[in-house]
């Protein structure tokens, strides 16, 4: 598949971080995926994917300021790195190659 390797959920998380851009932190990412894709996401799965993507160098994170509304806790914000963008582009290109290779007759159904 190339030099980049990401699973389907990692792809979704990476894309969602890009969508949220300046506001990409754990809960906002989880809520965006659940809203846009109508898919339940556990906090544990989210944390695991974010940590894995950061270890691969596809994401970077930094802590925001502590806020009173969060009891003095700081949010951890994520951003897509250059390698993360390249991984997403490779996945997109691979999928487009497959889609464009499907003969039109493959989706002609003669059955109910």
N, C-alpha and C positions, 0 to 999 in steps of 0.2 A: 504494500500500500504506500510505500514511500518512506521518507525519513521521519515522518510524524505519526504518532499513534495515539488516537483518542477513541474512547467508546462513545456510544450514542448519548448516554446521560452527560458525559463530560462535554460533548459537543453542545448539548442544550444549555448547560451551565455557562460555557464559554460564550456562546451567542448571547445569552441573557445578560452577562456582565457587560458585553459590548452595547447592548440595547440600553441598559441603565446608565452606562458610562460613569458620570460623577456620583451617582447615587447607588452604586452596586455594593451592598453589604449583605450579609447572610439572610436576614429576614426579607429584605426587599427582593433579593434574587429568588428566594423560595416562593414568595407571593406572586411574583411576575410569571414564573413558570406555571404555577397552579392556575392563575387567571387566564393567561394566553393559551396554554395547552390543555387546560382542564385535566390536569394530572396532579395527583397528590404527591408531595415530596416530604420525606421525613427530614428533620433537622440533622440527624446523624448522617444520612446519605449526602446531604448538602455539604456538611463539613468535610466529609471524606473526599468528595469530588473537588472541593475548593483546595484542600491541602494537597491532593494528588496533582492537580493542575499547576499549583504553585511550585511543587517539587520538580515538575517537568519543565518549568520555566515558561509556561504559557500564561501565567497570571503573576502579578505582583500585588502586594498588599501593604497598606499602612493604616495606622490607627488615626481616627479623627479625634476631635476634642471631647473631653468628658462633658456630659450634659446632666442637668438635674433630673430631667424626665426619665433618664435611664439609671438613676441612683448613683451618678458619678462614673458609670461605666462608659468606656469609649467604644465606638463602632469601628469595626475593621473593614475598610473599603478596599475593593479589588479593582484592578484594571488589567486589560488584555495587553500582553507584551507583543513585540514584533514576532517572536516565535509562535505565540498563540494565534496571531492573525494568519501567519503562514500555514499553521496546522488547519485552521478553518478553511482557508482557501483550497488546500489540498483535498480536504473532505468534499467540499463543494464541487471541485473539478472532477473528482472520482465519480460522484453521484451523477453529475451531468453527462459524463461519458457513458455511463450505464443507461441512463434515460434515453439518450440520443441513439443508442444502439438497439433499442427495442423496435422490432418491426411493427408497423401499424396493425398488421393482422393479428398480433399477439393479444390485442384488446378487443377483438371482434368476437363476441360471445353468441353462440347459437343455442344456448340453453337458458332455461329460466332460473 
